[in-house]
Amino acid sequence: MQLLLLAVGKLRPALREACDEYLRRVQRVIAVTEREVRQAGQGGDSVWQREDEGRRILETLPSGMPVILLDRVGEGWTSEQLAEQAQGWRLAARDRAIVIGGATGVSPAVRARAEKVWSLGPLTLPHELVRVIVAEQLYRATTILQGQPYHKGAGA
């Protein structure tokens, strides 16, 4: 199984370093590829930006690949539930994409393509930071699956 982390925009150096470190650790257990699509220009309104970025996201996604969309309005998962999701993805042996939209969100077309919508909570988070959090949570999920001591859990 291959996991595609598809995000809008480039990360600033400090966030790039953190994201790379977690993805390097995840690679030991789950094959992850990261792709970035260009952020929309500031010339249009937020609807235009979402549509422009959404077009790029959909062009980049492999045909038929199931999509997990990151969005504030979605299903919240604990780290343990994410580990269960990841285990299910691995057992299904089917590639998946995790999509992180830009600062204005995603287009309805991208939302319609999503098999699941995953929320990190009701907070509004910068999309760059979301990518680092997702990478860390994927790493945490792999340590849970392997029984490693990184994850302390709610009872610790």
MOCORUR-V488241 format. One record per run of one state. SS is the DSSP state (H for helix, E for strand, - for the rest). FROM is the first residue (numbers start at 1). LEN is the number of residues. If there is no record, write none. Layout:
ss=SS from=FROM len=LEN
ss=SS from=FROM len=LEN
This chain:
ss=- from=1 len=1
ss=E from=2 len=7
ss=- from=9 len=4
ss=H from=13 len=14
ss=- from=27 len=4
ss=E from=31 len=7
ss=- from=38 len=8
ss=H from=46 len=15
ss=- from=61 len=5
ss=E from=66 len=11
ss=- from=77 len=2
ss=H from=79 len=14
ss=- from=93 len=3
ss=E from=96 len=5
ss=- from=101 len=1
ss=E from=102 len=1
ss=- from=103 len=2
ss=E from=105 len=1
ss=- from=106 len=2
ss=H from=108 len=6
ss=E from=114 len=6
ss=- from=120 len=7
ss=H from=127 len=20
ss=- from=147 len=10
